């Protein structure tokens, strides 16, 4: 009976060491996904782009500075 108990204890210790090593040696998790951004429509060409990548002027959103400038010149 003592030999069986000794085997169970050794097996449990081996299992804990195995799981601990596996957890340590795993590659790091990838970066968390980016948060969602609102999509905005370019006031000049109509292309939808993420709000964080857009250029804003006078309450309007634009896909690039060139479109912003063209739009503001056409409204003047």
Secondary structure, 3 states (H helix, E strand, C coil): CHHHHHHHHHHHHHHHHHHHHHHHHCCCCCCCCCCCCCEEECCCCCCEEEHHHCEEECCEEECCHHHHHHHHHHHC
